[in-house]
């Protein structure tokens, strides 16, 4: 019996994000091919990939600080933009280092 393990970076991704990653891999990383599959332009696919990269990067930090976790959840749920989330986390960490 195999135990299925989902990597931490995938746990907060939506199903459509996981499907995008699957299609991306099956297309050997060709954004042009993905654009054709979705029927959109290359820049649209590039933007989606960039947003997905930001989601994964925000989730990679394994520090279990409740404030940082809240900021990450808000960014992943698109209630806060990624640049603002990164800025809030950076400033929060600077403040904690000064204590």
C-alpha positions as CSV (number, residue, x, y, z in Angstrom):
1,X,0.0,0.0,0.0
2,X,1.5,3.3,-1.1
3,X,1.3,6.4,1.0
4,X,0.5,9.5,-1.0
5,X,2.5,12.5,0.2
6,X,1.7,16.0,-1.1
7,X,4.6,18.4,-0.9
8,X,4.0,21.4,1.3
9,X,4.2,23.8,-1.6
10,X,1.2,22.2,-3.2
11,X,-1.1,22.2,-0.2
12,X,-2.4,25.7,-0.7
13,X,-2.7,25.6,-4.5
14,X,-6.1,25.5,-6.0
15,X,-7.1,22.6,-8.3
16,X,-6.8,24.8,-11.4
17,X,-3.2,25.7,-10.4
18,X,-2.3,22.0,-10.0
19,X,-3.9,21.3,-13.4
20,X,-1.9,24.1,-14.9
21,X,1.3,22.6,-13.5
22,X,0.4,19.2,-14.9
23,X,-0.3,20.7,-18.4
24,X,3.0,22.7,-18.2
25,X,5.0,19.6,-17.4
26,X,3.3,17.5,-20.1
27,X,4.0,20.3,-22.6
28,X,7.7,20.1,-21.6
29,X,7.6,23.6,-20.2
30,X,6.4,25.2,-23.5
31,X,4.4,28.3,-22.6
32,X,3.5,28.6,-26.3
33,X,1.9,25.1,-26.2
34,X,0.1,25.9,-23.0
35,X,-1.3,29.1,-24.6
36,X,-2.6,27.0,-27.5
37,X,-4.2,24.5,-25.1
38,X,-6.0,27.3,-23.1
39,X,-6.7,29.4,-26.2
40,X,-5.0,32.5,-24.8
41,X,-2.0,34.6,-25.6
42,X,1.6,33.8,-24.5
43,X,1.7,36.9,-22.2
44,X,-1.5,35.7,-20.5
45,X,0.1,32.3,-19.8
46,X,3.3,34.0,-18.7
47,X,1.4,36.1,-16.2
48,X,-0.4,33.1,-14.8
49,X,2.9,31.2,-14.4
50,X,4.4,34.2,-12.7
51,X,1.5,34.4,-10.2
52,X,1.8,30.6,-9.6
53,X,5.5,31.1,-8.9
54,X,4.7,33.8,-6.4
55,X,2.2,31.6,-4.7
56,X,4.7,28.8,-4.4
57,X,7.4,31.1,-3.1
58,X,5.2,32.6,-0.4
59,X,4.2,29.1,0.7
60,X,7.8,27.8,0.7
61,X,8.7,29.6,3.9
62,X,8.1,26.9,6.5
63,X,8.3,29.2,9.5
64,X,5.2,28.6,11.6
65,X,4.6,32.2,12.6
66,X,0.8,32.9,12.8
67,X,1.1,36.4,11.4
68,X,3.2,35.3,8.4
69,X,0.8,32.4,7.8
70,X,-2.1,34.9,7.8
71,X,-0.4,37.2,5.3
72,X,0.4,34.2,3.1
73,X,-3.2,32.9,3.2
74,X,-4.5,36.4,2.3
75,X,-2.1,36.6,-0.7
76,X,-3.0,33.1,-1.9
77,X,-6.7,33.8,-1.6
78,X,-6.0,37.0,-3.7
79,X,-7.3,39.3,-0.9
80,X,-3.8,40.9,-0.7
81,X,-1.4,41.3,-3.7
82,X,1.9,39.4,-3.6
83,X,4.1,42.4,-3.5
84,X,2.3,43.8,-0.5
85,X,2.4,40.4,1.2
86,X,6.2,40.2,0.7
87,X,6.7,43.8,2.0
88,X,4.6,43.1,5.1
89,X,6.5,39.9,5.9
90,X,9.9,41.6,5.3
91,X,9.0,44.5,7.6
92,X,7.5,42.2,10.2
93,X,10.8,40.2,10.2
94,X,12.9,43.3,10.5
95,X,10.8,44.4,13.5
96,X,11.3,41.1,15.2
97,X,15.1,41.1,14.6
98,X,15.3,44.5,16.3
99,X,13.7,43.2,19.5
